[in-house]
């Protein structure tokens, strides 16, 4: 389960700051910049497609005018002109019909010109087919842009995770980090896929339709624009109410994922201590929080669509009424009004679509902000460039010198102050002391998992701060108390210890396993070295996992060997065998052994006793016992405990 630092990450820190929608939105759009060579053809194809689609209603309006003119012409007597028909209607007192027919291009006595209507319809078909084809091209390019952008974003997150210091992962919940790297990026991808192409087309459609509306009738265009300010006000108000809830929704998602991940990873511990009810209650509370945030976000953004539809229908009514009056006065033809009504729908629809996409956009920007927070996290200090390389020594090297080293996790609480130590090649150095004395911290500093806050550490004469981390760690083999296996075969897990880029043979793998006394149990597995285990090491015991990790260290053939309670999970007999194997491995190499069981480090060349981040004693086992100091007290306490256990 997460410690205090993990809880702090879930409930405070940078994750809690208020969202900056505009800045995060602009930064998300900036991710598209590398695809500008594809973006311009996409926008061009979209613009041409929209241009053709907005011309379509005008063409269909011409077809309607031809049909209506044919109907009117067939019902009027032949041999007279249009002006005579209109004048006759006025003389009969039917001025309204006369005004309407004055705007119709009919020929008295002549019916519908089906050839002309057919030509117009064929033209409309060609225009709409061209628009569809261009929209298809724009859509395909849009998909390409989005997928490549998300691909780069995932790569950026992966590279960032590699550059983050160990301190970041000490503070953050693993499930929360995974949620940002998976769920939030997936949500960004989904948002862009569902909105980007449609948003561009909608905006282009609004512009194109607006131009055509003013071309057909400036008066009706102004009438149609009356409802636009109302649409903007509605979209803005609803958007501002929704955005904080989307931020909370994805924050709650990360917190819930963190809880599920740690509860699943530590499910045995949860069962052992009977905390299943508490874990379930915590899940229920976090799930309830996620439900409430999601409900508020979706409800607030969901009312956008019905409100925009109401405004669209209001616009439709205004256009229909005013358009009808214009037709009745003869200022517009029926075809023009039909085209304009289609334009009003085309104008209202993208406005409604843009407003309806607000919830998706807000959700995507909220996820983008969480991803950007991860990308903006402070990275570990860069590798040194041009520093002194470690000296090549005849025995393989491995001389370690600590000069006045100081370190503190918390700036206000020093842990190690003015620590100096010199370890010669081939020496075995055991580090003992009470919990919290700084034993593992010393190893972390040597591996550069953390950087010293004072002094320096030298490896074969070179300051490790000036070395590339990969170069440093390639010289060090490490076996931790907490074993780790990845999903794969036993052979692949052992081969993981080989230097990067070097292929290892099955014989080398088996030799390393024999040296670590793992060969015997591996051959009892169903598929031997080809037995597949998962990242939890299911199917093998804790002690067997420890043996595999030790075999991995054998294969790495390091200058320096670090054993952090490496035999804590094996039985006494196996521990004796491993100690002998380690003695062979350590020959000619520097070894650091962290141990609580003092019986395992009697033969160490030097034993360091640490208390409160300082070395209070150092010497051989016999020398330290004879001194009667801190080591003697630790040894006596363990001896008394062993006697008590036997009794």
LOVEXVO-229409 format. One record per residue (C-alpha): residue in three letters; residue number from 1; x, y, z. Coordinates in steps of 0.02 Angstrom, whole numbers, always signed. Last residue first. Layout:
BEGIN
rest	nr	u	v	w
ALA	NUM	X	Y	Z
...
//
This chain:
BEGIN
rest	nr	u	v	w
UNK	647	+747	-1093	+1197
UNK	646	+811	-1089	+1018
UNK	645	+722	-923	+985
UNK	644	+792	-850	+1147
UNK	643	+967	-904	+1099
UNK	642	+947	-821	+928
UNK	641	+882	-661	+1009
UNK	640	+1030	-658	+1128
UNK	639	+1149	-679	+981
UNK	638	+1060	-541	+885
UNK	637	+1075	-422	+1033
UNK	636	+1256	-471	+1062
UNK	635	+1298	-435	+881
UNK	634	+1214	-265	+885
UNK	633	+1301	-221	+1049
UNK	632	+1470	-280	+982
UNK	631	+1444	-175	+826
UNK	630	+1405	-19	+930
UNK	629	+1560	-35	+1037
UNK	628	+1649	-178	+1127
UNK	627	+1814	-148	+1037
UNK	626	+1850	-334	+1039
UNK	625	+1693	-368	+940
UNK	624	+1745	-235	+814
UNK	623	+1918	-306	+792
UNK	622	+1857	-484	+773
UNK	621	+1730	-439	+638
UNK	620	+1853	-330	+545
UNK	619	+1857	-141	+556
UNK	618	+1745	+11	+552
UNK	617	+1647	+107	+682
UNK	616	+1537	+261	+693
UNK	615	+1512	+283	+507
UNK	614	+1384	+424	+494
UNK	613	+1208	+435	+423
UNK	612	+1120	+423	+592
UNK	611	+1215	+265	+641
UNK	610	+1324	+164	+524
UNK	609	+1440	+19	+567
UNK	608	+1560	-19	+425
UNK	607	+1634	-193	+418
UNK	606	+1794	-216	+319
UNK	605	+1869	-373	+244
UNK	604	+1705	-466	+262
UNK	603	+1720	-642	+333
UNK	602	+1596	-616	+474
UNK	601	+1464	-546	+355
UNK	600	+1328	-678	+359
UNK	599	+1325	-697	+550
UNK	598	+1280	-512	+562
UNK	597	+1104	-542	+501
UNK	596	+1051	-365	+458
UNK	595	+1152	-358	+300
UNK	594	+1208	-232	+170
UNK	593	+1353	-303	+70
UNK	592	+1463	-193	-38
UNK	591	+1584	-290	-146
UNK	590	+1739	-233	-239
UNK	589	+1801	-359	-365
UNK	588	+1955	-470	-373
UNK	587	+1861	-616	-299
UNK	586	+1683	-557	-271
UNK	585	+1608	-690	-385
UNK	584	+1698	-830	-294
UNK	583	+1647	-761	-124
UNK	582	+1471	-738	-191
UNK	581	+1464	-922	-233
UNK	580	+1518	-967	-56
UNK	579	+1389	-849	+18
UNK	578	+1259	-920	-100
UNK	577	+1292	-1096	-35
UNK	576	+1278	-1038	+145
UNK	575	+1115	-947	+105
UNK	574	+1047	-1102	+20
UNK	573	+1072	-1198	+184
UNK	572	+995	-1058	+289
UNK	571	+840	-1036	+182
UNK	570	+822	-897	+57
UNK	569	+725	-732	+64
UNK	568	+852	-622	+155
UNK	567	+998	-676	+47
UNK	566	+1016	-515	-53
UNK	565	+997	-401	+99
UNK	564	+1063	-263	-16
UNK	563	+1205	-348	-110
UNK	562	+1308	-227	-214
UNK	561	+1446	-295	-327
UNK	560	+1575	-183	-408
UNK	559	+1679	-220	-562
UNK	558	+1531	-312	-638
UNK	557	+1513	-482	-725
UNK	556	+1330	-451	-775
UNK	555	+1298	-638	-782
UNK	554	+1329	-660	-596
UNK	553	+1204	-521	-559
UNK	552	+1069	-612	-659
UNK	551	+1108	-770	-562
UNK	550	+1074	-669	-404
UNK	549	+907	-612	-476
UNK	548	+861	-794	-514
UNK	547	+911	-848	-338
UNK	546	+801	-713	-262
UNK	545	+654	-773	-366
UNK	544	+683	-946	-296
UNK	543	+679	-876	-119
UNK	542	+516	-786	-150
UNK	541	+439	-943	-221
UNK	540	+409	-979	-404
UNK	539	+244	-1007	-496
UNK	538	+193	-825	-503
UNK	537	+344	-710	-515
UNK	536	+238	-552	-502
UNK	535	+299	-492	-671
UNK	534	+241	-655	-749
UNK	533	+336	-818	-764
UNK	532	+364	-925	-919
UNK	531	+462	-1087	-902
UNK	530	+593	-1095	-1041
UNK	529	+735	-1125	-917
UNK	528	+651	-1285	-861
UNK	527	+484	-1312	-948
UNK	526	+386	-1390	-805
UNK	525	+504	-1324	-668
UNK	524	+622	-1450	-585
UNK	523	+766	-1391	-696
UNK	522	+750	-1216	-625
UNK	521	+762	-1283	-446
UNK	520	+933	-1360	-477
UNK	519	+1003	-1222	-586
UNK	518	+974	-1086	-456
UNK	517	+1132	-1120	-355
UNK	516	+1196	-945	-398
UNK	515	+1348	-1016	-489
UNK	514	+1234	-1145	-570
UNK	513	+1118	-1008	-634
UNK	512	+1267	-911	-704
UNK	511	+1327	-1067	-795
UNK	510	+1151	-1099	-861
UNK	509	+1143	-925	-935
UNK	508	+1317	-939	-1009
UNK	507	+1270	-1107	-1089
UNK	506	+1108	-1034	-1158
UNK	505	+1213	-906	-1250
UNK	504	+1219	-719	-1217
UNK	503	+1203	-581	-1345
UNK	502	+1286	-418	-1296
UNK	501	+1199	-254	-1338
UNK	500	+1168	-202	-1159
UNK	499	+1279	-296	-1035
UNK	498	+1201	-460	-976
UNK	497	+1088	-451	-823
UNK	496	+930	-474	-926
UNK	495	+997	-646	-974
UNK	494	+933	-712	-807
UNK	493	+756	-652	-841
UNK	492	+763	-716	-1020
UNK	491	+815	-889	-959
UNK	490	+674	-893	-831
UNK	489	+552	-854	-970
UNK	488	+453	-694	-990
UNK	487	+347	-569	-893
UNK	486	+469	-470	-787
UNK	485	+551	-525	-626
UNK	484	+591	-412	-479
UNK	483	+660	-456	-308
UNK	482	+647	-336	-162
UNK	481	+803	-368	-58
UNK	480	+907	-302	-201
UNK	479	+1046	-381	-301
UNK	478	+1159	-256	-390
UNK	477	+1299	-270	-517
UNK	476	+1400	-113	-548
UNK	475	+1516	-68	-693
UNK	474	+1371	-47	-817
UNK	473	+1294	+69	-686
UNK	472	+1431	+198	-711
UNK	471	+1429	+196	-901
UNK	470	+1239	+205	-903
UNK	469	+1243	+350	-781
UNK	468	+1364	+447	-890
UNK	467	+1514	+497	-787
UNK	466	+1553	+672	-718
UNK	465	+1454	+643	-558
UNK	464	+1547	+477	-538
UNK	463	+1708	+575	-505
UNK	462	+1845	+471	-584
UNK	461	+1993	+397	-488
UNK	460	+1940	+216	-501
UNK	459	+1765	+265	-446
UNK	458	+1761	+427	-348
UNK	457	+1617	+494	-243
UNK	456	+1604	+680	-206
UNK	455	+1573	+806	-68
UNK	454	+1403	+887	-38
UNK	453	+1223	+866	-90
UNK	452	+1256	+695	-164
UNK	451	+1145	+648	-311
UNK	450	+1013	+511	-294
UNK	449	+994	+354	-399
UNK	448	+1176	+389	-433
UNK	447	+1224	+206	-405
UNK	446	+1347	+257	-267
UNK	445	+1217	+375	-195
UNK	444	+1088	+237	-192
UNK	443	+1213	+124	-103
UNK	442	+1240	+254	+34
UNK	441	+1053	+277	+48
UNK	440	+1035	+89	+75
UNK	439	+1145	+99	+231
UNK	438	+1082	+268	+294
UNK	437	+1049	+231	+478
UNK	436	+862	+217	+447
UNK	435	+851	+39	+514
UNK	434	+995	+2	+633
UNK	433	+1172	-30	+572
UNK	432	+1273	-137	+457
UNK	431	+1376	-108	+299
UNK	430	+1491	-249	+244
UNK	429	+1638	-208	+132
UNK	428	+1717	-346	+31
UNK	427	+1882	-287	-40
UNK	426	+1935	-333	-216
UNK	425	+1984	-157	-266
UNK	424	+2015	-44	-115
UNK	423	+1875	+46	-23
UNK	422	+1909	+222	+43
UNK	421	+1782	+310	+154
UNK	420	+1732	+486	+203
UNK	419	+1560	+541	+265
UNK	418	+1545	+727	+304
UNK	417	+1358	+728	+340
UNK	416	+1228	+596	+294
UNK	415	+1045	+620	+341
UNK	414	+1020	+808	+355
UNK	413	+842	+866	+389
UNK	412	+789	+1038	+325
UNK	411	+831	+1006	+142
UNK	410	+733	+842	+154
UNK	409	+813	+693	+69
UNK	408	+984	+744	+135
UNK	407	+1160	+702	+80
UNK	406	+1340	+741	+126
UNK	405	+1498	+656	+63
UNK	404	+1664	+716	+134
UNK	403	+1763	+614	+7
UNK	402	+1697	+442	-34
UNK	401	+1825	+332	-124
UNK	400	+1786	+175	-222
UNK	399	+1919	+67	-304
UNK	398	+1836	-58	-423
UNK	397	+1967	-95	-551
UNK	396	+1980	-251	-660
UNK	395	+2133	-321	-574
UNK	394	+2253	-235	-693
UNK	393	+2170	-64	-673
UNK	392	+2084	+36	-809
UNK	391	+2059	+211	-742
UNK	390	+1884	+278	-739
UNK	389	+1855	+413	-871
UNK	388	+1879	+595	-824
UNK	387	+1731	+702	-870
UNK	386	+1694	+763	-1047
UNK	385	+1507	+774	-1021
UNK	384	+1420	+734	-857
UNK	383	+1248	+660	-866
UNK	382	+1103	+779	-842
UNK	381	+1026	+808	-669
UNK	380	+867	+709	-644
UNK	379	+713	+787	-718
UNK	378	+592	+908	-637
UNK	377	+414	+873	-690
UNK	376	+357	+968	-845
UNK	375	+315	+811	-944
UNK	374	+211	+745	-799
UNK	373	+118	+910	-782
UNK	372	+97	+907	-972
UNK	371	+9	+739	-958
UNK	370	-109	+806	-825
UNK	369	-144	+961	-932
UNK	368	-178	+851	-1082
UNK	367	-306	+753	-982
UNK	366	-400	+913	-939
UNK	365	-382	+968	-1121
UNK	364	-462	+806	-1179
UNK	363	-608	+820	-1058
UNK	362	-638	+1001	-1107
UNK	361	-632	+956	-1292
UNK	360	-751	+811	-1268
UNK	359	-872	+916	-1167
UNK	358	-860	+1060	-1291
UNK	357	-900	+947	-1438
UNK	356	-1084	+989	-1418
UNK	355	-1046	+1174	-1440
UNK	354	-949	+1142	-1600
UNK	353	-1086	+1026	-1662
UNK	352	-1223	+1151	-1622
UNK	351	-1129	+1288	-1715
UNK	350	-1096	+1164	-1854
UNK	349	-1284	+1128	-1865
UNK	348	-1344	+1308	-1855
UNK	347	-1258	+1364	-2015
UNK	346	-1305	+1210	-2114
UNK	345	-1483	+1229	-2053
UNK	344	-1482	+1413	-2101
UNK	343	-1405	+1364	-2266
UNK	342	-1544	+1239	-2300
UNK	341	-1670	+1375	-2259
UNK	340	-1574	+1490	-2377
UNK	339	-1579	+1365	-2518
UNK	338	-1768	+1345	-2498
UNK	337	-1785	+1534	-2488
UNK	336	-1685	+1554	-2648
UNK	335	-1785	+1417	-2733
UNK	334	-1948	+1502	-2683
UNK	333	-1888	+1661	-2768
UNK	332	-1846	+1818	-2671
UNK	331	-1904	+1999	-2677
UNK	330	-2075	+1949	-2745
UNK	329	-2167	+2017	-2594
UNK	328	-2236	+1846	-2551
UNK	327	-2062	+1773	-2569
UNK	326	-1993	+1903	-2448
UNK	325	-2134	+1869	-2323
UNK	324	-2097	+1683	-2331
UNK	323	-1913	+1717	-2301
UNK	322	-1953	+1821	-2147
UNK	321	-2060	+1683	-2073
UNK	320	-1945	+1538	-2123
UNK	319	-1787	+1630	-2065
UNK	318	-1862	+1672	-1895
UNK	317	-1927	+1494	-1872
UNK	316	-1760	+1416	-1917
UNK	315	-1667	+1531	-1797
UNK	314	-1781	+1477	-1655
UNK	313	-1751	+1297	-1706
UNK	312	-1563	+1326	-1695
UNK	311	-1579	+1412	-1526
UNK	310	-1676	+1261	-1460
UNK	309	-1548	+1143	-1534
UNK	308	-1409	+1243	-1448
UNK	307	-1496	+1224	-1280
UNK	306	-1527	+1039	-1310
UNK	305	-1342	+1012	-1353
UNK	304	-1263	+1114	-1214
UNK	303	-1360	+1027	-1076
UNK	302	-1235	+884	-1091
UNK	301	-1087	+993	-1037
UNK	300	-1160	+1019	-865
UNK	299	-1225	+842	-853
UNK	298	-1064	+762	-917
UNK	297	-952	+857	-797
UNK	296	-1070	+841	-648
UNK	295	-1092	+655	-677
UNK	294	-907	+625	-703
UNK	293	-862	+718	-542
UNK	292	-997	+628	-443
UNK	291	-950	+458	-512
UNK	290	-764	+486	-481
UNK	289	-800	+536	-301
UNK	288	-911	+383	-280
UNK	287	-773	+273	-349
UNK	286	-653	+353	-225
UNK	285	-772	+321	-80
UNK	284	-812	+143	-138
UNK	283	-628	+103	-163
UNK	282	-590	+165	+13
UNK	281	-734	+57	+78
UNK	280	-669	-95	-17
UNK	279	-493	-68	+52
UNK	278	-564	-47	+227
UNK	277	-666	-207	+211
UNK	276	-519	-304	+141
UNK	275	-407	-247	+283
UNK	274	-403	-416	+368
UNK	273	-216	-406	+401
UNK	272	-174	-560	+297
UNK	271	-302	-519	+162
UNK	270	-235	-344	+128
UNK	269	-57	-411	+132
UNK	268	-101	-542	+1
UNK	267	-187	-409	-105
UNK	266	-32	-299	-105
UNK	265	-16	-282	-294
UNK	264	-205	-280	-313
UNK	263	-232	-148	-178
UNK	262	-86	-48	-248
UNK	261	-155	-47	-425
UNK	260	-336	-18	-371
UNK	259	-288	+130	-261
UNK	258	-180	+211	-396
UNK	257	-316	+185	-525
UNK	256	-440	+271	-410
UNK	255	-323	+420	-386
UNK	254	-293	+434	-574
UNK	253	-480	+428	-612
UNK	252	-513	+556	-475
UNK	251	-392	+676	-560
UNK	250	-476	+637	-726
UNK	249	-649	+683	-659
UNK	248	-585	+831	-559
UNK	247	-517	+912	-717
UNK	246	-681	+872	-806
UNK	245	-777	+952	-662
UNK	244	-672	+1111	-671
UNK	243	-712	+1125	-859
UNK	242	-902	+1109	-849
UNK	241	-957	+1275	-775
UNK	240	-843	+1376	-889
UNK	239	-903	+1280	-1040
UNK	238	-1088	+1306	-996
UNK	237	-1065	+1494	-985
UNK	236	-961	+1507	-1144
UNK	235	-1074	+1396	-1250
UNK	234	-1232	+1487	-1192
UNK	233	-1159	+1660	-1222
UNK	232	-1094	+1610	-1394
UNK	231	-1263	+1538	-1444
UNK	230	-1354	+1696	-1387
UNK	229	-1231	+1802	-1488
UNK	228	-1270	+1691	-1640
UNK	227	-1461	+1706	-1628
UNK	226	-1474	+1870	-1726
UNK	225	-1357	+1801	-1860
UNK	224	-1501	+1717	-1953
UNK	223	-1593	+1883	-1966
UNK	222	-1436	+1967	-2033
UNK	221	-1420	+1830	-2165
UNK	220	-1605	+1850	-2208
UNK	219	-1574	+2034	-2246
UNK	218	-1412	+2002	-2343
UNK	217	-1504	+1880	-2456
UNK	216	-1426	+1752	-2573
UNK	215	-1245	+1815	-2567
UNK	214	-1257	+1854	-2381
UNK	213	-1311	+1675	-2350
UNK	212	-1175	+1608	-2466
UNK	211	-1037	+1696	-2366
UNK	210	-1109	+1635	-2201
UNK	209	-1118	+1459	-2269
UNK	208	-934	+1461	-2311
UNK	207	-879	+1533	-2143
UNK	206	-988	+1415	-2040
UNK	205	-936	+1268	-2150
UNK	204	-751	+1306	-2122
UNK	203	-780	+1306	-1934
UNK	202	-879	+1144	-1942
UNK	201	-751	+1060	-2054
UNK	200	-609	+1105	-1935
UNK	199	-710	+1046	-1784
UNK	198	-760	+884	-1869
UNK	197	-581	+842	-1913
UNK	196	-518	+883	-1738
UNK	195	-665	+825	-1633
UNK	194	-684	+638	-1625
UNK	193	-504	+590	-1664
UNK	192	-434	+729	-1556
UNK	191	-540	+679	-1406
UNK	190	-501	+494	-1427
UNK	189	-314	+527	-1436
UNK	188	-320	+642	-1284
UNK	187	-421	+511	-1190
UNK	186	-293	+377	-1233
UNK	185	-156	+494	-1171
UNK	184	-250	+518	-1007
UNK	183	-285	+333	-983
UNK	182	-109	+271	-1023
UNK	181	+37	+379	-964
UNK	180	-67	+484	-845
UNK	179	-149	+329	-770
UNK	178	+19	+243	-755
UNK	177	+84	+388	-650
UNK	176	-70	+379	-537
UNK	175	-55	+189	-523
UNK	174	+127	+206	-469
UNK	173	+81	+330	-334
UNK	172	+203	+473	-333
UNK	171	+327	+527	-199
UNK	170	+456	+388	-213
UNK	169	+429	+389	-401
UNK	168	+486	+571	-409
UNK	167	+633	+538	-292
UNK	166	+699	+405	-412
UNK	165	+734	+544	-535
UNK	164	+634	+566	-696
UNK	163	+733	+543	-856
UNK	162	+664	+372	-906
UNK	161	+487	+428	-868
UNK	160	+515	+579	-981
UNK	159	+571	+469	-1126
UNK	158	+411	+367	-1109
UNK	157	+304	+524	-1096
UNK	156	+386	+598	-1251
UNK	155	+361	+435	-1345
UNK	154	+177	+435	-1299
UNK	153	+163	+615	-1361
UNK	152	+252	+569	-1522
UNK	151	+129	+430	-1557
UNK	150	-16	+545	-1509
UNK	149	+43	+668	-1643
UNK	148	+68	+530	-1772
UNK	147	-107	+464	-1739
UNK	146	-186	+637	-1750
UNK	145	-99	+690	-1911
UNK	144	-137	+526	-1999
UNK	143	-320	+530	-1947
UNK	142	-333	+710	-2011
UNK	141	-255	+658	-2177
UNK	140	-387	+523	-2197
UNK	139	-526	+645	-2150
UNK	138	-467	+777	-2273
UNK	137	-460	+649	-2413
UNK	136	-635	+589	-2369
UNK	135	-698	+769	-2363
UNK	134	-625	+796	-2536
UNK	133	-717	+644	-2602
UNK	132	-880	+697	-2520
UNK	131	-868	+873	-2591
UNK	130	-833	+805	-2765
UNK	129	-984	+690	-2752
UNK	128	-1090	+837	-2691
UNK	127	-1037	+946	-2838
UNK	126	-1061	+805	-2964
UNK	125	-1236	+769	-2898
UNK	124	-1281	+955	-2901
UNK	123	-1222	+967	-3082
UNK	122	-1325	+813	-3125
UNK	121	-1474	+895	-3039
UNK	120	-1451	+1055	-3140
UNK	119	-1438	+959	-3303
UNK	118	-1593	+857	-3260
UNK	117	-1693	+1015	-3221
UNK	116	-1642	+1088	-3389
UNK	115	-1696	+931	-3480
UNK	114	-1856	+923	-3377
UNK	113	-1911	+1095	-3434
UNK	112	-2074	+1101	-3337
UNK	111	-2223	+1173	-3432
UNK	110	-2237	+1317	-3557
UNK	109	-2402	+1409	-3577
UNK	108	-2337	+1569	-3500
UNK	107	-2147	+1569	-3481
UNK	106	-2090	+1573	-3300
UNK	105	-1945	+1666	-3214
UNK	104	-2030	+1690	-3044
UNK	103	-2004	+1854	-2947
UNK	102	-2153	+1939	-3027
UNK	101	-2254	+1786	-2982
UNK	100	-2248	+1833	-2796
UNK	99	-2298	+2014	-2823
UNK	98	-2442	+1961	-2935
UNK	97	-2502	+1836	-2806
UNK	96	-2508	+1975	-2675
UNK	95	-2587	+2100	-2795
UNK	94	-2740	+1995	-2831
UNK	93	-2857	+2141	-2869
UNK	92	-2909	+2081	-3043
UNK	91	-2805	+2220	-3122
UNK	90	-2657	+2162	-3021
UNK	89	-2679	+1986	-3087
UNK	88	-2689	+2052	-3265
UNK	87	-2529	+2152	-3244
UNK	86	-2436	+1994	-3185
UNK	85	-2498	+1895	-3335
UNK	84	-2455	+2038	-3455
UNK	83	-2279	+2050	-3381
UNK	82	-2253	+1863	-3406
UNK	81	-2295	+1879	-3589
UNK	80	-2448	+1814	-3679
UNK	79	-2465	+1682	-3814
UNK	78	-2495	+1538	-3697
UNK	77	-2618	+1547	-3554
UNK	76	-2554	+1522	-3377
UNK	75	-2566	+1357	-3281
UNK	74	-2422	+1276	-3377
UNK	73	-2310	+1426	-3341
UNK	72	-2341	+1416	-3152
UNK	71	-2295	+1231	-3145
UNK	70	-2143	+1258	-3257
UNK	69	-2083	+1406	-3152
UNK	68	-2101	+1299	-2995
UNK	67	-1995	+1160	-3072
UNK	66	-1862	+1280	-3136
UNK	65	-1858	+1373	-2968
UNK	64	-1836	+1209	-2875
UNK	63	-1690	+1163	-2989
UNK	62	-1612	+1332	-2956
UNK	61	-1630	+1302	-2768
UNK	60	-1539	+1137	-2792
UNK	59	-1392	+1235	-2862
UNK	58	-1396	+1355	-2715
UNK	57	-1406	+1207	-2594
UNK	56	-1250	+1129	-2673
UNK	55	-1136	+1281	-2665
UNK	54	-1109	+1250	-2479
UNK	53	-1048	+1073	-2513
UNK	52	-925	+1129	-2646
UNK	51	-846	+1259	-2532
UNK	50	-843	+1136	-2387
UNK	49	-747	+1009	-2491
UNK	48	-627	+1144	-2552
UNK	47	-595	+1200	-2373
UNK	46	-572	+1022	-2311
UNK	45	-451	+978	-2450
UNK	44	-352	+1137	-2413
UNK	43	-355	+1104	-2225
UNK	42	-291	+927	-2248
UNK	41	-162	+984	-2377
UNK	40	-100	+1112	-2248
UNK	39	-101	+991	-2101
UNK	38	+7	+861	-2187
UNK	37	+158	+974	-2206
UNK	36	+114	+1052	-2037
UNK	35	+133	+885	-1948
UNK	34	+276	+943	-1835
UNK	33	+160	+1083	-1772
UNK	32	+22	+967	-1708
UNK	31	+92	+966	-1530
UNK	30	+64	+1154	-1529
UNK	29	-123	+1119	-1524
UNK	28	-97	+1035	-1355
UNK	27	+3	+1184	-1294
UNK	26	-134	+1302	-1348
UNK	25	-265	+1198	-1256
UNK	24	-158	+1189	-1099
UNK	23	-135	+1378	-1099
UNK	22	-319	+1411	-1132
UNK	21	-386	+1285	-1006
UNK	20	-276	+1334	-861
UNK	19	-335	+1210	-730
UNK	18	-324	+1243	-545
UNK	17	-182	+1166	-446
UNK	16	-215	+999	-362
UNK	15	-97	+890	-463
UNK	14	+47	+1003	-414
UNK	13	+48	+938	-236
UNK	12	-99	+872	-141
UNK	11	-213	+724	-112
UNK	10	-146	+586	-221
UNK	9	+34	+642	-209
UNK	8	+18	+659	-20
UNK	7	-51	+484	-8
UNK	6	+100	+418	-102
UNK	5	+218	+511	+13
UNK	4	+128	+445	+165
UNK	3	+151	+266	+108
UNK	2	+58	+178	-29
UNK	1	+0	+0	+0
//
